Amino acid sequence: MLAATTVVAGVLTTGGVHQAGAAPANTSPVSTWLMQQLLVLQPGTTDGGIYDNKPGYHNTRAGNRSDDYSVTDPQDQGGPSNLAAAYDWTFPDAQRGSYGTIAVYSNRLLAAGRANDPRLEGWREFFGQTDNDTAVEGWDFRKKVAASSDSSHLWHIHLSENRDRVTSHDNKVALLSVLKGETVNQWRSTQLFTSNSSGGLVHTMRGRDGSWTRFGDVKSATGATVTPVDTASAMVNGEQHALVAGDDGELWHAIRRVEGPWTVFGNVEDFAGEIGTITRVAATEIGGALHVVVLSAGDNVHHSIRRPNGSWTPLHSVEAFAGDLSDLTDVAAAGFLNGELQVAAVSGIRLMHTLRRTDGNWSGWGDVEAYAGNPGGPLSVSATEVNGIFHLVANYGFAGVRHSTRLPSGSWTPLLKIDDYTGNRTGLALDVATVGFTSGELHVVALATSGAVWHAARYGGGGWSSWGDVRGYAGDPGTGLATRVSLAAGWRS
């Protein structure tokens, strides 16, 4: 049964989404989450089951014979041995002989299989109904050949997942991208969200092919009246979550759905608690949840989590655990696949760093410049994760836009000026943003006092592209200078 629909913080959500620890026996919590997402994706469908004590992927590896096809390949010999790796998604209208709905999703899967779509690299197979005949269509993603099964798949879609991906959240998000009808380019896109000096909010998207969409007016799309002081955004399950710290001191949140429409902005503090005037905001995704870090006018760093079901945890003080800072002017956050959250903050003329471990405990603040060099006083900061490495980009004004990495060992590379590697210069910057991909690429945007919206990429091998002005492709980001900017990656690919 579908959960009831509710409105949380001004956006439409579906209650009853499974949280970690709520999964049945032999089922990964994130597998239970995926099934709930399928039911939300197509209202009226039902859960046909994940675990079943029978041969194949519905059973665990330990519960199968050693020669079963679902356990013999290397992709199925990894991952927990006690978890099922298959999903049955049932379409009641197809049970009544009406195949229009099931055919939409079956055809998307079949087309993606035939195209060798990278989003399905972690999946073994699917069976379903793509037309109105009595034959079951399917595809073996591993062997790259057509497949079929028994007639029950005329009314339900069966999906088998590589067993070494059963606990992977990203693998399931990639599947949902296919089912939602996104293109690979959209899946791998970079979202740019910025404010301007006339109080506007605009959005553009860069595809992995380098193309940019035209800037769109977010305030017109959402009906928002807030004047932005700062912006942040993060991609969660294919949807862009936008945060705005307003001149009213409040924190506002809206979502850009996969298909493009925006929800209205809702006041986060109505649900996460009032903490006074919010001056800066950062956001990132961890395990399907949105993590938000803010600065308040009282010189405090606060953190909240928007759970997958739309509810918010209270905004709590990070400094109560990591130590006090003063003269706070900016903050950045990066989420890691292992569940860690790393945070950087500009405190006076220092650049500070802390991390929230998977158990919820925070490390003490550390001085980045004590290890990465001191180019002067930072004006703004951004951060992202690339393959387990923390990448930090900071605006040092006349000392340039700088880049450093924090390795898993805790050591830092020097804060190097990006202009020294791009072959051209940004000029004096107002703000910076960065986002990374598992390909090793790092993308950086710098807003210049000249009005330019500069973009550059650092490739996996360490070389940089030249700076290019986004305005030449996406148009003008509104009246006045672009002032605060954020980037979000479609997925970690």
Secondary structure, 3 states (H helix, E strand, C coil): CCCCEEEECCEEEECCCCCCCCCCCCCCHHHHHHHHHHHHHCCCCEEEECCCCCCCCCCCCCCCCCCCCCCCCHHHCCCCCCCCCEEEEECHHHHCCCCHHHHHHHHHHHHHHHCCCHHHCCEEEEEECCCCCCCCEEEECCCCEECCCCHHHHCEEEEEECHHHCCCHHHHHHHHHHHCCCCHHHHCCEEEEEEECCCCEEEEEECCCCCECCCEEHHHHHCCCCCEEEEEEEEECCEEEEEEEECCCCEEEEEECCCCCECCCEECHHHHCCCCCEEEEEEEEECCEEEEEEEECCCEEEEEEECCCCCECCCEECHHHHCCCCCEEEEEEEECCCCCEEEEEEECCEEEEEEECCCCCECCCEECHHHHCCCCCCCEEEEEEECCEEEEEEECHHHCEEEEEECCCCCECCCEECHHHHCCCCCCEEEEEEEECCCCCEEEEEEECCCCEEEEEECCCCCECCCEECHHHHCCCCCCCEEEEEEEECCCC
